Amino acid sequence: MKVLTITELLCLTLIELTELHASLSIQLAELPEGSSEQADTLATLQNIRAVLARPEFLPRRGGHNPLSP
C-alpha cells in the first residue's frame, strides 16, 4: 500500500475519510507484524487522524453553519 499523504486526504469528504479509516483499521489486523504494508497502513491512519483533527472537520458549537445564508 502507498502511504496517503495529508494533501491527498484533504481531497476526501468526511464520510470518505471515516470509511477509509474504518477499512484500514480492519485490514491492519490481517497484515504481518513489522511488514512494510503494516507501516504504510499505520502512517496513512495517522495522516487520516491528522486531517480529521483540522478545524474544518471539527463540529461547530452553537450549530452555526458558515455556508448557510
C-alpha positions as CSV (number, residue, x, y, z in Angstrom):
1,M,0.0,0.0,0.0
2,K,1.1,3.5,-0.8
3,V,1.0,5.9,2.1
4,L,-1.7,8.5,1.5
5,T,-0.4,12.0,2.3
6,I,-2.3,14.7,4.1
7,T,-2.6,16.6,0.8
8,E,-4.2,13.6,-0.8
9,L,-6.5,13.0,2.1
10,L,-7.7,16.6,2.2
11,C,-9.4,15.9,-1.2
12,L,-11.7,13.4,0.5
13,T,-15.0,14.2,2.3
14,L,-15.6,13.5,6.0
15,I,-17.6,10.4,5.1
16,E,-14.9,9.1,2.8
17,L,-12.2,9.7,5.4
18,T,-14.1,7.9,8.1
19,E,-14.9,5.0,5.8
20,L,-11.3,4.7,4.8
21,H,-10.1,4.8,8.4
22,A,-12.5,2.0,9.3
23,S,-11.5,-0.1,6.4
24,L,-7.8,0.3,7.0
25,S,-8.2,-0.4,10.7
26,I,-9.8,-3.7,9.8
27,Q,-7.1,-4.6,7.3
28,L,-4.4,-3.7,9.7
29,A,-5.2,-6.7,11.9
30,E,-4.5,-9.0,8.9
31,L,-1.1,-7.6,7.9
32,P,2.1,-9.2,9.0
33,E,3.6,-7.6,12.0
34,G,6.7,-5.4,11.2
35,S,5.9,-5.5,7.4
36,S,6.2,-2.5,5.1
37,E,2.5,-2.8,4.4
38,Q,1.7,-2.5,8.1
39,A,4.0,0.5,8.5
40,D,2.4,2.2,5.4
41,T,-1.1,1.5,6.8
42,L,-0.2,2.9,10.2
43,A,1.2,6.0,8.5
44,T,-1.9,6.5,6.5
45,L,-4.1,6.0,9.6
46,Q,-2.1,8.7,11.4
47,N,-2.5,11.0,8.5
48,I,-6.2,10.5,8.4
49,R,-6.4,11.3,12.1
50,A,-4.4,14.5,11.5
51,V,-6.8,15.6,8.7
52,L,-9.8,14.8,10.9
53,A,-8.4,17.0,13.7
54,R,-8.2,20.0,11.4
55,P,-10.7,22.8,12.3
56,E,-12.8,22.4,9.1
57,F,-13.6,18.8,10.2
58,L,-14.4,19.6,13.8
59,P,-18.0,20.1,15.0
60,R,-19.0,23.7,15.4
61,R,-20.6,24.9,18.6
62,G,-24.0,26.5,18.5
63,G,-25.0,24.9,15.3
64,H,-23.7,27.8,13.2
65,N,-23.2,26.8,9.6
66,P,-21.0,29.3,7.8
67,L,-22.3,28.1,4.5
68,S,-26.0,29.0,5.3
69,P,-27.4,32.3,4.2
